[in-house]
Amino acid sequence: MRTRTLAGVWIDSSKAVISTLEGDESALTVLESDIEGVERIEGEGRPAGRFGDQFVVNERSKEVHREDAEKDFCIRVADSIKAADQLLIFGPAHMKHKLEATVRGLTPPVPNIRAVEAADSMTDNQVAAYVREFFGRSGMAANS
């Protein structure tokens, strides 16, 4: 009989911390995102206009760049946990819902999403402990 793989992902726009449990083994992986908070787009500046100095910002272009970066990050995270049988997704912001949608959009077999929960910022060890507690595996130590 195959051992079930359980995974928990704490995610925000800067990184994802993935804690996996399989039998008596546990692992912790950290994926850094490439999402930039404030992004400067080439050509953005202060051109002289009819009404004096104006700051021209192409907001739509910035939104599209950020959305693309978020989508690419969620795909990378989903690829790293697609072998899991059960999945817990948690984090402080909207990224947890984007990851949920990405996982649900994968071709089967996909992990069974047990919960999507709001959670404050956590250390890597707190993430591992939270995942162990959620899945009822209290006696396991996290390995980096």
Residue pairs with C-beta under 8 A, 6 or more apart in sequence:
3 22
3 23
4 22
4 85
4 86
5 20
5 21
5 22
5 83
5 84
5 85
5 86
6 20
6 21
6 22
6 84
6 85
6 86
6 87
6 88
6 131
6 135
6 137
7 18
7 19
7 20
7 21
7 81
7 84
7 86
7 87
7 88
7 111
7 131
8 18
8 19
8 20
8 87
8 88
8 89
8 90
8 127
8 130
8 131
8 134
8 135
9 16
9 17
9 18
9 19
9 77
9 81
9 87
9 88
9 89
9 90
9 91
9 99
10 16
10 17
10 19
10 90
10 91
10 119
10 122
10 127
10 130
11 17
11 77
11 89
11 90
11 91
11 95
11 96
11 99
12 91
12 92
12 93
12 95
12 121
13 33
13 35
13 37
13 70
13 73
13 93
13 95
14 32
14 33
14 35
15 30
15 31
15 32
15 33
16 30
16 31
16 33
16 73
16 77
16 99
17 28
17 29
17 30
17 122
17 124
17 127
18 28
18 29
18 30
18 31
18 77
18 80
18 81
19 26
19 27
19 28
19 127
19 128
19 130
19 131
19 132
19 142
20 26
20 27
20 28
20 29
20 81
20 84
21 131
21 132
21 135
21 137
21 140
24 140
25 143
26 128
26 132
26 137
26 140
26 141
26 142
26 143
27 142
27 143
27 144
28 124
28 127
28 128
28 142
28 143
28 144
29 80
30 124
31 73
31 76
31 77
31 80
33 69
33 73
34 69
34 72
34 73
35 66
35 69
35 70
35 73
36 66
36 69
39 62
39 65
39 66
41 58
41 61
41 62
41 65
44 56
44 57
44 58
45 55
45 56
46 53
46 54
46 55
46 56
47 54
47 56
48 54
70 95
70 98
71 98
71 102
73 95
74 95
74 98
74 99
74 101
74 102
75 102
77 99
77 102
78 99
78 102
78 103
78 106
81 87
81 103
81 111
82 103
82 106
82 110
82 111
84 111
85 111
85 112
86 111
86 112
86 114
86 135
87 103
87 111
87 112
87 113
87 114
88 113
88 114
88 115
88 117
88 131
88 134
88 135
89 96
89 99
89 100
89 103
89 113
89 115
89 116
89 117
90 96
90 115
90 116
90 117
90 118
90 119
90 130
91 118
91 119
92 118
92 119
92 120
92 121
96 116
96 117
96 118
97 116
100 113
100 116
103 110
103 111
103 113
104 110
104 113
114 134
115 134
119 130
122 130
124 142
124 144
125 142
128 142
129 142
132 138
132 140
132 142
